[in-house]
Amino acid sequence: MLAKEFRIKFKKDFDNILKSRNKFFSNNFSLRFSQNNQDVSKFSIVVSAKISKKAVIRNQLRRRIFEILRLEMSNIKPGYSVMIFPKLGALLLDYQTLEQEIFYLLNKSRLLKNETR
């Protein structure tokens, strides 16, 4: 799980991201972000009940994405608030493919320090 300092907690932060025009899409994910003027980047994963009615499955997907982000936190630029929205197809992906799509989105949005992947 991602440490608390890297998670978005406040409603005003969510509202700022949703007002932002910075949106990026892949086949199985949507990503929105805004600048937060802090020393770290913060993340939130929003898994809708449309993805699965079972909370266990939604939480499993959320934990996998948080783990991918946790392992690569050193490669992500600081000072951004990021929301990731999985789509229905994300449930069918294995860990490797999930990781590739997350990196694709982070690279596309220019949130990675070294955009090599």
CORGIJO-V806667 format. One record per run of one state. SS is the DSSP state (H for helix, E for strand, L for the rest). FROM is the first residue (numbers start at 1). TO is the last residue. If there is no record, write none. Layout:
# CORGIJO-V806667
SS_FROM_TO ; SS_FROM_TO
This chain:
# CORGIJO-V806667
L_1_3 ; H_4_6 ; E_7_7 ; L_8_10 ; H_11_19 ; L_20_22 ; E_23_25 ; L_26_28 ; E_29_35 ; L_36_41 ; E_42_46 ; L_47_54 ; H_55_71 ; L_72_72 ; H_73_75 ; E_76_76 ; L_77_79 ; E_80_86 ; L_87_87 ; H_88_92 ; L_93_94 ; H_95_108 ; L_109_111 ; E_112_112 ; L_113_117
